[in-house]
Amino acid sequence: MNFEQVSADWLRFMRGKRSQRTFSKRLGYRSNIAYRWETRVCFPLAREAFALAKRSAGAGREALRSFLGGALPSELAQVDVATRPGVAALLRHLRGKISLVELARRSGHSRFAIARWLSGASEPRLPELLSLIEAATFRTLDFLACFTDIEKLPSAAADFRALEAARKTAYDVPWSHAVLRALELVDYQKLRKHRPGWLAERLGIAKEEETRCLTALATARQIKLEQGLWKVDQTQTIDTRAEPARGRRLKAEWSKVALARLEAGVKGVFSFNLMSISRADFARLREMHIAYFREMQALVTDSTPSEHVVLFNTELFALDEAATGYSPKSA
């Protein structure tokens, strides 16, 4: 992704139909800063970009909450991302437990610059912010979609449409994601040509399901046939929180898969723990779980070679609240 071009497109969208000079004066600049932004001569600081998004498109705290998939975590609930401390808090949250060295490797920025951004000692500009979001979450397209009309960003619209098609495939054909990962396995890549039924046997599904998945993936342009083998055309991080109801059904499907494998005696980690803890510690436990999940995603992203297709399935909820409708507010 060309983060400078995406940034220029985003700023152009924020300007709308106003002239560059009129827009610049409205923002309080004497010079034609909009022209300099849109021609990639310079860029606003991250907090200035957030303030502009809120002012021009009404995209503020709700947009951030949408991107993060629900209530804001404690470190972000008390700050405004249109401030330097707010930007630093957001970056620290998105970083999770990713090391500075790893974050620097992925983003192309020095770990010293990143350390200063995370501490709030200095601040990234808009392209640097987007590159850090991509390095930490691999979800820059989803971030842009929460803060702007991404279809009006020429440098990102096509990629986002491809992401949406992939997301629809994940909703409609759940096993397609597993098939996608199986196509990345070194054992599959060693085949001279695609062998119908090979994927089904490896994953423990019916041949008909294998065919259905391959058809859906090819239609969504996630895979293509090259020299007799299916190749993954693009690897994307697909967030399924955009449509909560469909996301819940997808999670339920994979929970059923885990249950079936558990009952069949498949080797794996199948465990549970019932506990009674304070409300504050339950909130901490949830944040620890989210941090671990993000750390796991980072590990998986950099894991080579691909030798297993793994299902990680976990549940964490208040059993008394879910079963009885009990709520702390009613206590």
Buried (B, 14 or more C-beta within 10 A) or exposed (E): BEBBBBBBBBBBBBBEEBEBBEBBBEBEEEEBBBBBBBEBEEBBBBBBBBBBBBBBBEBBBEBBBBBBBEEBBEEBEEBBBBBBBBBBBBBBBBBBEBEBEBBBEBBEBEBEBBBBBBEBEEBBBBBBBBBBBBBBBBBBBBBBBBBBEBEEBEBBBEBBBBBBBBBBBBBEBBBBBBBBBBBBBEEBEEEEEBEEEBBBEBBEBEEEBBBBBBEBBBEBBBBEEEEEBBEBBEEBBBBBBBEEEBBEEBBEEBBEBBEEBEEEEEEEEEEEEEEEEEEEEBBEEBEEEBBEEBEEBBEEEEEEEBEEBEEEBEEEEBEEEEEEEEEEEEE
